[in-house]
Amino acid sequence: MKNYLPLSLIAVVFILLFGAFALTACSPGRVTYLTSASGSTTPTPTATTWRYYGNAGFSANQELYTNLAFNNNGQAYVAFSDKYFNSSASVMTYNSGSSTWSYLGNSDFTPGSASFVSLALMNNVPYVAYEDGAHGGQASVMYYTGTSWQYAGSPGFNPGLAYGLSLAAYNSTLYLAFGDDNYAGELSVMTFSGTTWSYVGATSLTSNSVASPSLVINNGIPIVAFPDPSTHNPSVIAYTAGAWTHLGPADINSTIIASPSLAVDNGYLYMAYLDQGNDKPTVLTYNGFGWVTVGGADFTPGTASNIDLTVSNGTPYVAFTDGNAGGNTSVMGYSGSSWTYVGSPGFAINPGAGNYFTSYNNNGYVVFTDWAGNFQLSVMWNPL
């Protein structure tokens, strides 16, 4: 991540007067805030063979709510809810010496069921957020101390049910976006001070309930994407200058969407979503004032579901359940002129099942329920 200059006083005044986000140059042709990747060199997605990262089918059972993340040292972690063991949460980590996966601390470490599991790494420490069945379905976050899993703050720290949790970290600060049942399911964002959780800005940020918000942090600024509760069109908000503000129009376009997925790469902001009119994905990027489509809209050859976005070296990639490949997982990347498959379509054998996609060090990694691995979890990787 490059070092960026702080916003100047002039930029702050610009924000207050015009409601737009200031762009401060740190070198010729570069900007320090939210911008599109237009004008940058886009490498062609690599078309090689996806291969297993460690042993196939490494989990004990079939799992739900899978997440995959890497720390700054390249250590991989997978978090999930154990479908056949009280639906409690577990985290497994990759052992490079033996090329195997093993549990981090105790398996099934949450006292009760864990739904909507979300994983983030803060200062190389794994944190897991989840809807806590042992505390009335409210939100809890646990972290690994090096020997055991402990709560970050109080368990069940929000007043009502929490669902669609999305956890993110920046430096030493955690943020959590979720549908907040204490406020009729409307969007809320909370942050962790080191001892307690508190709301970021208003307690409810939408007029109606939201499903599956996507949260990222860009240079310390929390940004959330979600389907607008009234229109179901894509909407993105950011917290800056002490208030939540829309990035672009409140309804970015007229598409009825599901499954928004945000990603940030060196200050560049991207969003993928599923068009519910034809069940195909579209990727947009933010240019500082509005959203621009990356390549063509609805770019997959067939229908898609379970989409997940990552960006590597300026190139956006989307993993998805591919209706054109037997419902197995495929990945497509934007070459600068078109969307193309990365490796073979349907490389991960998991008809209709979900996946989680991320990138590290210019490689892509997908965790999925592996029908070729006794329906247990596997991770596959490929250069991007």
Phi, psi and omega per residue, in radians:
M1 nan 2.269 -3.125
K2 -1.341 2.721 3.074
N3 -1.442 2.334 -3.086
Y4 -2.055 2.551 3.118
L5 -1.294 2.583 3.097
P6 -1.194 2.717 3.055
L7 -1.108 2.387 3.134
S8 -1.433 2.963 3.106
L9 -1.093 -0.616 3.105
I10 -1.079 -0.717 -3.141
A11 -1.108 -0.704 3.131
V12 -1.083 -0.766 3.106
V13 -1.073 -0.705 3.110
F14 -1.045 -0.719 3.125
I15 -1.092 -0.810 -3.072
L16 -1.156 -0.664 -3.070
L17 -1.393 -0.688 -2.970
F18 -1.981 -0.181 3.111
G19 1.197 0.262 3.099
A20 -1.838 2.952 -3.102
F21 -1.779 2.229 -3.068
A22 -1.258 2.616 3.109
L23 -2.105 2.075 -3.067
T24 -2.014 2.061 -3.062
A25 -1.234 2.338 3.054
C26 -1.915 -0.235 2.996
S27 -2.838 2.788 -3.101
P28 -0.938 2.278 3.094
G29 1.374 0.103 -3.128
R30 -2.092 2.651 3.066
V31 -2.234 2.778 -2.994
T32 -1.849 -0.008 -3.103
Y33 -2.166 -2.482 -3.041
L34 -1.397 2.158 -3.108
T35 -2.631 2.913 3.048
S36 -1.519 2.921 3.115
A37 -1.640 0.233 3.138
S38 -1.103 2.421 -3.112
G39 1.617 -0.245 3.100
S40 -1.506 2.784 3.117
T41 -1.399 2.176 -3.099
T42 -1.854 1.985 3.112
P43 -1.203 2.627 3.102
T44 -1.265 2.282 3.109
P45 -0.947 2.425 -3.102
T46 -1.331 2.286 -3.130
A47 -1.892 1.353 3.098
T48 -2.134 -2.992 -3.043
T49 -1.607 2.228 3.028
W50 -1.189 2.441 -3.117
R51 -2.364 2.804 -3.125
Y52 -1.222 2.470 3.027
Y53 -1.784 1.654 -3.010
G54 1.487 -2.850 -3.070
N55 -1.326 2.481 3.078
A56 -1.298 2.574 3.093
G57 1.028 0.886 -2.983
F58 -1.468 -0.309 -3.138
S59 -1.406 2.846 -3.084
A60 -1.325 -0.499 -3.051
N61 -2.456 -3.074 2.906
Q62 -1.255 2.502 -3.024
E63 -2.240 2.812 3.138
L64 -2.201 2.849 3.052
Y65 0.908 0.888 -3.080
T66 -1.328 2.513 3.086
N67 -2.378 2.645 3.115
L68 -2.427 2.317 3.135
A69 -2.627 2.720 3.090
F70 -2.063 2.491 3.003
N71 -1.490 -3.109 -3.058
N72 -1.165 -0.281 -3.141
N73 -1.699 0.085 3.126
G74 1.494 0.198 3.099
Q75 -1.377 2.224 -3.087
A76 -1.642 2.486 3.091
Y77 -2.331 2.464 3.030
V78 -2.145 2.224 3.085
A79 -1.995 2.589 -3.106
F80 -2.883 2.928 3.003
S81 -1.791 2.243 -3.047
D82 -1.407 1.884 -3.028
K83 -1.028 -0.578 -3.015
Y84 -1.929 0.229 3.080
F85 -2.353 1.255 3.095
N86 1.065 0.243 -3.125
S87 0.975 0.516 3.094
S88 -1.426 2.870 -3.035
A89 -1.570 2.563 3.019
S90 -2.397 2.751 3.012
V91 -2.281 2.339 3.065
M92 -2.092 2.643 -3.113
T93 -2.259 2.695 -3.049
Y94 -1.598 2.300 3.101
N95 -1.804 1.855 -3.029
S96 -1.169 -0.508 -3.123
G97 -1.146 -0.690 -3.112
S98 -1.823 -0.092 -3.093
S99 0.976 0.714 3.135
T100 -2.287 2.875 3.083
W101 -1.869 2.482 3.100
S102 -2.487 2.787 -3.127
Y103 -1.200 2.479 3.047
L104 -1.637 1.867 -2.991
G105 1.219 -2.673 3.136
N106 -1.269 2.512 2.951
S107 -1.281 2.734 3.080
D108 0.880 0.948 -2.976
F109 -1.418 -0.271 -3.127
T110 -1.348 2.474 -3.097
P111 -1.089 -0.529 3.127
G112 -2.273 -2.843 -3.128
S113 -1.187 2.675 -3.138
A114 -2.276 1.983 3.077
S115 -1.968 2.833 3.127
F116 0.896 0.795 -3.097
V117 -1.124 2.355 3.116
S118 -2.401 2.302 -3.029
L119 -1.966 2.416 3.016
A120 -2.517 2.657 3.094
L121 -1.903 2.162 3.071
M122 -2.155 2.118 -3.061
N123 0.910 0.693 3.121
N124 1.196 0.195 3.101
V125 -1.804 2.241 3.109
P126 -1.301 2.326 3.042
Y127 -2.121 2.447 -3.119
V128 -2.206 2.121 3.042
A129 -1.765 2.584 -3.123
Y130 -2.873 2.758 2.962
E131 -1.339 2.101 -2.884
D132 -1.686 1.859 3.135
G133 -1.152 -0.378 3.110
A134 -1.427 -0.152 -3.122
H135 -2.347 0.903 2.973
G136 1.185 0.348 -3.140
G137 1.347 0.223 3.079
Q138 -1.431 3.011 -3.078
A139 -1.423 2.404 2.970
S140 -2.339 2.684 3.053
V141 -2.300 2.314 3.082
M142 -2.165 2.674 -3.137
Y143 -2.386 2.790 -3.078
Y144 -1.681 2.151 -3.072
T145 -1.451 -0.191 -3.001
G146 1.986 -0.366 3.092
T147 -2.300 -0.450 -3.084
S148 -2.715 2.953 3.099
W149 -1.693 2.289 -3.120
Q150 -2.280 2.723 3.093
Y151 -1.258 2.452 2.940
A152 -1.629 1.791 -2.987
G153 1.360 -2.798 -3.116
S154 -1.429 2.554 3.000
P155 -1.207 2.583 3.130
G156 1.029 0.888 -2.926
F157 -1.391 -0.299 3.105
N158 -1.635 2.762 -2.989
P159 -1.199 -0.487 -3.058
G160 -2.303 -2.958 3.086
L161 -0.983 2.547 3.082
A162 -2.204 2.352 3.126
Y163 -2.524 2.843 -3.112
G164 1.099 0.690 -3.012
L165 -1.186 2.456 3.068
S166 -2.392 2.003 -3.055
L167 -1.853 2.436 3.091
A168 -2.564 2.694 -3.116
A169 -2.254 2.584 3.035
Y170 -2.481 2.118 -3.037
N171 0.900 -1.987 -3.105
S172 -1.958 0.487 -3.110
T173 -2.161 2.320 3.049
L174 -1.774 2.534 3.021
Y175 -2.270 2.557 3.129
L176 -2.375 2.133 3.028
A177 -1.831 2.506 -3.102
F178 -2.911 2.837 2.946
G179 -1.400 2.169 -2.951
D180 -1.851 1.810 -3.061
D181 -1.173 -0.320 3.066
N182 -1.188 -0.318 3.108
Y183 -2.178 0.852 3.057
A184 1.019 0.534 3.097
G185 1.383 0.165 -3.131
E186 -1.248 2.801 -3.085
L187 -1.192 2.308 2.994
S188 -2.296 2.672 3.021
V189 -2.266 2.309 3.117
M190 -2.176 2.754 3.131
T191 -2.316 2.707 -3.054
F192 -1.898 2.185 -3.081
S193 -1.500 -0.167 -2.985
G194 1.974 -0.361 3.094
T195 -2.293 -0.674 -3.076
T196 -2.367 2.815 3.065
W197 -1.777 2.449 3.123
S198 -2.492 2.727 -3.134
Y199 -1.247 2.519 3.041
V200 -1.667 1.898 -3.067
G201 1.238 -2.497 -3.089
A202 -1.144 2.764 -3.117
T203 -1.340 -0.450 3.080
S204 -2.383 2.288 -2.950
L205 -1.915 -0.038 3.123
T206 -2.291 2.886 -3.090
S207 -1.480 -0.313 3.131
N208 -2.510 -3.114 -3.076
S209 -1.183 2.628 3.112
V210 -2.099 2.740 3.090
A211 -2.143 2.293 2.979
S212 0.908 1.069 3.031
P213 -1.162 2.684 3.093
S214 -2.063 2.193 -3.037
L215 -2.043 2.317 2.940
V216 -2.338 2.839 3.065
I217 -2.073 2.174 3.137
N218 -2.057 1.880 -3.125
N219 0.914 0.752 3.080
G220 1.522 -0.050 -3.095
I221 -1.797 2.050 3.087
P222 -1.271 2.372 -3.106
I223 -2.303 2.341 -3.086
V224 -2.247 2.306 3.016
A225 -1.902 2.548 -3.123
F226 -2.895 2.737 2.976
P227 -1.264 2.260 3.115
D228 -0.960 2.228 -3.029
P229 -1.062 -0.453 -3.106
S230 -1.577 -0.738 -3.036
T231 -1.834 -0.318 -3.054
H232 1.151 0.298 3.037
N233 -1.466 2.769 -3.124
P234 -1.171 2.424 -3.132
S235 -2.509 2.470 -3.125
V236 -2.376 2.332 3.090
I237 -2.219 2.665 3.114
A238 -2.327 2.585 -3.134
Y239 -1.765 1.934 -3.126
T240 -2.595 2.602 -3.112
A241 0.930 0.591 3.042
G242 1.374 0.245 -3.128
A243 -2.604 2.736 3.039
W244 -1.541 2.264 -3.087
T245 -2.335 2.482 3.086
H246 -1.203 2.432 2.945
L247 -1.583 1.886 -2.991
G248 1.377 -2.912 3.134
P249 -1.146 2.765 3.135
A250 -1.021 -0.752 2.988
D251 -1.853 1.882 -3.030
I252 -1.100 -0.687 3.011
N253 -2.651 -3.030 -3.045
S254 -1.680 0.181 -3.118
T255 -1.281 2.331 3.005
I256 -1.455 2.105 -2.933
I257 -2.138 2.922 2.960
A258 -2.502 2.847 2.970
S259 0.967 0.918 3.066
P260 -1.136 2.528 -3.123
S261 -2.440 2.069 -3.141
L262 -1.708 2.658 3.020
A263 -2.637 2.570 3.094
V264 -2.161 2.382 3.100
D265 -2.404 1.903 3.136
N266 0.904 0.737 3.100
G267 1.558 -0.189 3.121
Y268 -1.518 2.296 -3.062
L269 -1.857 2.288 3.125
Y270 -2.247 2.688 3.035
M271 -2.437 2.321 2.965
A272 -1.937 2.605 3.023
Y273 -2.648 2.888 3.129
L274 -1.785 2.164 3.090
D275 -1.345 1.974 -3.087
Q276 -1.285 -0.157 3.076
G277 -1.290 -0.532 -3.126
N278 -2.417 0.106 3.112
D279 0.988 0.824 3.058
K280 -2.285 2.628 -3.085
P281 -1.552 2.716 3.010
T282 -2.338 2.533 3.071
V283 -2.060 2.335 3.073
L284 -2.094 2.738 2.977
T285 -2.260 2.621 -3.071
Y286 -1.695 2.260 -3.078
N287 -1.781 0.245 -3.120
G288 1.770 -0.370 -3.120
F289 -2.336 -0.469 -3.125
G290 -2.771 -3.117 -3.066
W291 -1.898 2.422 -3.085
V292 -2.166 2.370 3.112
T293 -1.227 2.360 3.080
V294 -1.612 1.953 -3.041
G295 1.168 -2.739 3.122
G296 -1.461 2.683 3.029
A297 -1.274 2.748 3.049
D298 0.895 1.021 -2.868
F299 -1.525 -0.207 -3.095
T300 -1.334 2.579 -3.141
P301 -1.086 -0.634 3.131
G302 -2.147 -2.911 3.124
T303 -1.239 2.809 -3.112
A304 -2.472 2.753 2.995
S305 -2.691 3.046 3.103
N306 0.904 0.841 -3.077
I307 -1.375 2.599 3.081
D308 -2.591 2.395 -3.010
L309 -1.938 2.423 2.888
T310 -2.427 2.785 3.112
V311 -2.254 2.271 -3.116
S312 -2.308 2.133 3.079
N313 0.950 0.697 3.089
G314 1.456 0.014 -3.113
T315 -1.953 2.178 3.069
P316 -1.409 2.501 3.109
Y317 -2.330 2.525 3.117
V318 -2.231 2.210 2.965
A319 -1.666 2.530 -3.076
F320 -2.823 2.750 2.954
T321 -1.338 2.070 -2.886
D322 -1.754 1.875 3.119
G323 -1.144 -0.290 3.114
N324 -1.581 -0.015 -3.108
A325 -2.331 0.771 3.072
G326 1.219 0.321 -3.118
G327 1.361 0.170 3.086
N328 -1.472 2.994 -3.076
T329 -1.435 2.339 3.014
S330 -2.223 2.854 3.022
V331 -2.268 2.345 3.033
M332 -2.161 2.559 3.116
G333 -2.273 2.761 -3.106
Y334 -1.637 2.109 -3.034
S335 -1.492 -0.093 -3.039
G336 1.913 -0.340 3.096
S337 -2.344 -0.385 -3.117
S338 -2.781 2.897 3.059
W339 -1.617 2.259 -3.113
T340 -2.309 2.719 3.097
Y341 -1.211 2.498 2.981
V342 -1.749 1.921 -3.002
G343 1.250 -2.824 -3.077
S344 -1.393 2.504 2.991
P345 -1.080 2.491 3.074
G346 1.137 0.637 -3.078
F347 -1.218 -0.507 -3.138
A348 -1.726 2.079 -3.030
I349 -1.469 1.675 -3.138
N350 -2.698 1.141 -3.024
P351 -0.898 2.046 3.055
G352 1.359 -0.137 -3.107
A353 -1.493 2.809 -3.102
G354 -1.417 3.081 3.109
N355 -2.637 2.919 3.012
Y356 -2.329 2.337 -2.958
F357 -2.175 2.336 3.039
T358 -2.602 3.023 3.112
S359 -2.338 2.648 3.058
Y360 -2.656 2.267 3.051
N361 0.941 0.765 3.082
N362 1.147 0.381 2.988
N363 -2.080 2.558 3.061
G364 -1.762 2.516 -3.113
Y365 -2.337 2.305 3.115
V366 -2.163 2.233 2.997
V367 -1.841 2.406 -3.019
F368 -2.763 2.818 2.998
T369 -1.356 2.054 -2.903
D370 -1.725 1.909 3.113
W371 -1.191 -0.365 3.061
A372 -1.530 -0.047 -3.125
G373 -2.189 0.812 3.086
N374 1.061 0.514 3.088
F375 1.137 0.326 3.078
Q376 -1.726 3.081 -3.061
L377 -1.319 2.490 2.952
S378 -2.372 2.740 2.985
V379 -2.116 2.331 3.038
M380 -2.112 2.675 -3.095
W381 -2.423 2.793 3.127
N382 -2.772 2.506 3.024
P383 -1.058 2.517 3.113
L384 -1.926 nan nan
